[in-house]
Amino acid sequence: MARLFLRRLPDSLLLIGGVLTLVFLTMFVVGDPARAMLPPETPYEEYLAFRRAMGFDDPIPVQYLRFIGGVVRGDFGQSWWERTPALPIALRPLPATLLLAVFSLAVAVSTGLPLGVLASRHPGSALDRLAILISLSGVTMPIIWLGLIMILVFAVGLRWLPTSGYGTWAHVVLPGLTLAALPMGRIAQISRVSMIDELAKQYVVTATAKGLPGRAVLFRHALRNAAIPILTVAGWELVLMLGGYTIVVETVFGWPGVGLQLFTAIEHRDMPVIAATVFVISVVIVAVNFLVDLLYGAIDPRVQYQ
């Protein structure tokens, strides 16, 4: 594990540094940071003095080095909107986002994996066609539309669940199921294809001919060998949730997570909070990728890390 971590560390740091560099350059593309921080009625002399005090008059390379130095120290500056350190603001909604993402992935795997495995047992059957239809529906259904339908049916119509908020198990159900639809479809698809491929291999035919129970052949041998691509897709879906999907779902359901925090910061053009939030998301994504690499070795002993 230590070797894998040391081997992945330079690439991870390069990735995080590249993302933060893009965020820094965006600060100057969207407009004058000083104008974004000051009220519109600020006198021009005060505006110029503020620019000098904040260092916005310095050359961009100097500002960039100062920005990277702050990142290394964990200092992203003060929020332009809340006037408090940006990094704690970015970390504050992280537990809510992780809860939503992990719940959604658990739902996606627990439904998509059995669906794909069952479909692979009888290719071309009615069950297979039904599984394909369900998986395609999950992949192609717009998340915003699905979220609004879930609210309309289960919150407004049946009044079973709250429309928004955070704090109880009931609050996570609707956003969690909405977020799980797309990864469920993809996991079902890759599970079906991988299992069909494994069940057609010679070792499965031989094990069946020797009288090994079908359940043992399916789960102990075929599914374990098909687990690598399934794990890859599941890990990638978790990365996509943390890096993209959650901002849509959290906005629709008012879920107080990193996505909603980032959306609010972008709306207010609060660049320190945007940079800190992107940094937090990047670190979490790198950690997820590292965890997936470790699980490869746990599932398949043939995977060796030098």
N, C-alpha and C positions, 0 to 999 in steps of 0.2 A: 504493500500500500504506500509506503514511504517513497519508493522508487517511482511509482505512478504519479504521486503528488508532485514530486520534484520535476518529473518530465513534463507534466501538464502546466506547471506554474508559469513558465515564461509565456506560453501561448495565452494563458488566461489573463495575465497582466497586460499583454499586448492588446487583447480584445477589449478589456475594460478601459485601457488608456485610449484606444481608438474611438470608442463610444463617447467618452468624456470630451475628447477633442472635438468631435462633431457637435456636441452640446455647447461647448465654449464658442465655437465659430458661429453657431446659430444665434448666440446672444447678440452678435453684431449684425447679423442679417436681418433680424426682426425689428431693429431700430436702436435708438440711443438708450442705453440702460438708465442713464441719469433721468431722462424724460419719463421713463416708466416708473421710477421710484418717487418722483416729486409730483406734487399736485399741479394741475394745468396752470393755475394762476401764479405760480412761483415766479418772482422777478428774475430777469435775465442774469443780473449780477449774482444772485444767490445760486442760480443754476450753474454758472461757471465756477463759483467757489466750491460747490458740491462736487462737480466733476473732478476738480483738482484734489479735493480731500479723499475721494473714493479711488483715485488712481486711474480714472477713465481717460485722462489725457495722456497717459503713458503709451508708448508703442505697443502694438498688439503682442509681439513676442514677449515683452516684459510682463504684460498682464497674464499671458499664458503660463509663463514660468511661475508667477505668483499663484495662479489658480492651481497648477499641478502641485506646488509646494503645500498649499492648503489641503488638497485631497490626501496627500501622503500623511498629513497630521490629523486627518479626519475633520478638517475645518472647511466647510463650503460657504462660509460667510453667513450673514444675517438674511433671513427671509425679507424680501422687499414688501411683503404684504403683512405678515404677522410681527415683524421686527424682533424675531427670536432666532437662535441658531437653526440652520436649515436641516442639518443631519437628523436631529431628534424628531423634527416634523416628518421627515421621510421614513424614519423607522417606526413611528407611532402606529400607522395602519398595517404594518407588515403581518402581525399575527392574524388579523382578519382575512387578509388575502391568502395566506398559507392555509388557513382553515378551509376556506372556500375551494381552493385549488385541490387540496388533498381529498376533501369530500367528493368533489366532482370526479377526480381520477378514480377513486374507489368505486363510485357508481358506474363509471364507464368501463372499468376492467371487469367488475362483477356481472355486468350485463353483456358487454361486447364479446368477452372471451368465451363464455358458454354458448352464445349465439353462433359464433364462428365455428366452434368445435362441433356443435350439433349439425350445422350445415355441411361440414366437411365429411360427415359419416355417410351422407346420401346425396352426392352431387347430382344436380338436375331434378331433384324431387321437389314436391310442393313446399316442404320445409326449407329447402335450400333457396327456392325462389322467394319465400317469405322473408328469410334472413337477409337476402340481398336487398329486398325492398326496404326493410327496416334500416339497414346500414346506410343505404343511399339517401334515405329520408334524413337521417341524422347528419350526414355530410353536407347535403345541399340546402338544408333548411336555414334561412338567415337567423342569426342569433337574436337580433333585435326583435324580429317578428315573433319568434318563438317565446321570448321573454314577455312580450306584451300579451300574447295569447294565454300564457300561463297565469299572468296577473288577472286577465279578464275572466278566466274560467274559475280558477281555484281561490282567488282572493276576493274579486268583486262579485262573481256569480254565486259560488258555493260558500264563500266566507270561511273556508277551512284554514287558510294560512294568511299571514300578514303580507301586505303589498311591498313593504320595505322595512328597513331597520336592521338591528343587530343586537344579539344578546341571548337568545334562546335557540333551541334546536329548530323551532318552527320557522325562524327567520332564514335559516340556511337552506331550507328545502327547495324553494322555488328558484333562487339563483343557482344553487348547486345542480339541480336537474337541468336547467337551461344550459349551463356551462358544460355539462356532461354529454350533451347530445352529439356534438361533433366528434369528440374523441371516441365515444362509444361506437359510432359508425366506422371510423377508421380502424379501431382495434378489432371489430368484428370482421372487417374485410381482410386484414392481414392475417388474422387467426385462421380464417377459412382457407385462404390460399396456402399458408404455410403448412397447415395440417393435411390438406389434400396432397401436397407434395411429399410430406413425410409418410403418409399412409400408403403411398404408391411405391415406397422404396423396398429393397429386397429384405432388409432386416425385419421389417414388419410382417412381410409375407412368411418369412421363416419362423418368426415367433408365433404367429397364428397357426402355422402348420404343425408346430410342436405341441399345440394344445394349450398355450398360455391364454388365460382368460382375456376376453376382449377389453374389459375395463383396464386391466394391467397394461396391455399393449398400448391402449390409447393414452393413458395418463402417465404411466411410469416411463415409457419409451418415446412414443411419438410426440407427445406434448412437450416433454423436456427438451427434445432436439429442436422443436419448433419455437422454443421460448425466446431465443435470441432476437429474431426480427420482431416478435411481439413486444418484448421489453424495449427494444429500440423505439418503436412507434409510441409506446406508452410514455417513455421518457421525453420524447420529442413533443408529445401533446402537452405534457406538464410544462415544458419550457414555453410552448406557445401560449398556454393559459397565463403564465406569469408575465410573459412579455407582450401580450396583445389582447387575448380574448377577455381577460378580466376587466379591462377598462370599459368595455361595452356593457357587460353584465352588471358591474358595480354601478355604472351610471344609470342603467334602467331601473335597478332595484334599490338604489340609494344605499348600497353596501359600503361601509366606511373602510375601504381597502386602499391599497397602493394605486390601483387604477383610477379610482375616483379622486385620490389626492393629486395624481399627476394631471388629470383633466382639469381640476380646479387651478393648479399652478400654471398650466398653459393658458387658461382663460384669463388669469391675472398677470400673465407674463412674468411670473416670479422665477427668474432664472436660477438663483441659488437652490431653491426647492426642487426645480426641475432637474438640475445637475445631481443633487443628492439622491433624488428618487431614482433616476436612471442608474446611478452608481449602485444603489441597494438592489435593484432588479438584476443588474448585471452580475453582481456577486452571487445572488441566489441562483441564477441560471447556471453559472459556472459550477456551483456546488452540486446542483442537480445532475449535470453532465458527469461530474466526478463520481457521484453515487451510482449512476447507471453503469459506468465503467467497472466499478467494484462488483456490482451485481452480475455482470457478465461472467466473471471468474467464479462466483458462487454457484451460478446455474450450470455452467459448462466448464469442467476442470481442464478442458483442452485449451481454454483461453489463458495464455500466460503473458505477464507483463515483465518486460526486461528492465 
